[in-house]
Amino acid sequence: MLPSLAGDIQIGRRFKTRYPLRLSASYRTRNCSGAGQTINVSSNGVFLACEHHLKPGVTIELGIEWPFLLDGDVPLQLALRGQIVRVEGPHCGIALVQHRFRTAKRKAFAAHAGRQN
């Protein structure tokens, strides 16, 4: 297997490609909620920069603002649930348990799009 420019992580004997995606995210654990930004994403996990110092073993729910529109018109959010498996300062690695796309509210999406311009 050739190495990827995006970086690879080893999980057991398998390698998963990390994609360097900087996307706005909101998160919630049992004890706190906040905003963050993805650093990279793979099919099994997310590396997230976040406002709080989170601890390994904690269950986390993420909402990531997806950069593409459904049918060119409807904003999407990637909803994830996982477990924090490592912490490096303000960053945490999250192993994914469940994911799904859902439509996002237009107001929130428009406000976010306005901040980026």
C-alpha positions in Angstrom: 0.0 0.0 0.0 1.4 3.4 -1.0 1.4 6.1 1.6 -1.1 8.9 1.2 -0.2 12.6 1.1 -3.1 13.2 3.5 -1.6 10.8 6.1 -2.4 7.4 7.3 -3.4 5.9 10.6 -3.0 2.3 11.5 -5.9 0.6 13.2 -5.0 -3.0 13.9 -3.6 -4.2 10.6 -5.6 -1.8 8.5 -4.8 1.7 7.3 -7.4 4.4 7.0 -6.6 7.5 5.0 -7.0 10.8 6.8 -8.4 13.7 4.8 -7.4 17.2 5.9 -10.8 18.8 6.2 -11.2 22.0 8.2 -14.9 22.1 8.9 -16.9 23.9 11.6 -18.3 21.6 14.2 -20.4 21.7 17.4 -20.0 19.0 20.0 -21.7 17.8 23.2 -20.7 15.4 25.9 -22.5 14.6 29.1 -20.7 17.5 30.9 -20.2 20.2 28.3 -20.9 21.5 24.9 -19.0 23.8 22.6 -17.7 24.6 19.1 -14.7 23.3 17.3 -13.1 22.6 14.0 -12.1 19.3 12.4 -8.4 18.9 11.6 -8.8 15.7 9.7 -11.4 13.0 9.0 -11.2 9.3 8.1 -13.8 6.7 7.7 -13.3 5.6 11.3 -12.6 8.8 13.1 -12.2 12.6 13.5 -9.4 14.7 14.9 -11.0 17.8 16.4 -9.8 21.1 17.8 -12.2 22.0 20.6 -12.8 24.6 23.3 -12.8 22.3 26.3 -10.2 19.9 27.6 -11.9 16.6 27.0 -10.9 13.2 28.5 -10.4 9.8 26.8 -13.2 7.4 27.2 -15.9 10.1 27.0 -18.8 9.7 24.6 -19.2 12.7 22.3 -21.8 13.8 19.7 -20.6 16.0 16.9 -22.4 18.0 14.3 -20.2 19.0 11.4 -21.3 21.6 8.8 -20.9 19.8 5.5 -19.5 21.9 2.7 -21.8 20.6 0.0 -25.5 21.2 -0.5 -28.1 18.5 -1.1 -29.5 19.0 -4.6 -27.4 22.2 -4.8 -29.8 23.9 -2.4 -30.3 22.2 1.0 -27.5 22.6 3.7 -26.3 19.4 5.3 -24.8 18.5 8.6 -22.9 15.3 9.3 -24.1 14.0 12.7 -21.6 11.7 14.5 -21.4 9.8 17.7 -18.2 8.4 19.0 -15.7 8.0 21.8 -12.7 10.1 22.6 -9.7 7.9 22.3 -6.8 10.3 22.6 -6.2 13.9 23.7 -3.4 16.2 22.7 -3.8 19.6 24.3 -6.9 21.3 22.8 -7.3 18.5 20.2 -9.0 15.1 20.6 -9.1 12.0 18.5 -12.6 10.5 18.2 -13.4 6.9 17.2 -16.7 6.9 15.3 -19.5 4.6 16.4 -22.4 6.1 14.4 -22.9 8.7 11.6 -25.6 10.0 9.4 -26.3 13.1 7.3 -29.2 15.3 8.2 -30.5 18.6 6.8 -29.3 21.7 8.6 -31.3 24.8 9.4 -30.9 27.5 6.7 -30.4 30.3 9.3 -27.5 28.6 11.0 -26.0 27.7 7.6 -26.4 31.3 6.3 -24.8 32.8 9.4 -21.8 30.4 9.1 -21.4 31.1 5.4 -21.5 34.9 6.1 -18.6 34.5 8.7 -16.4 32.7 6.1 -16.7 35.6 3.5 
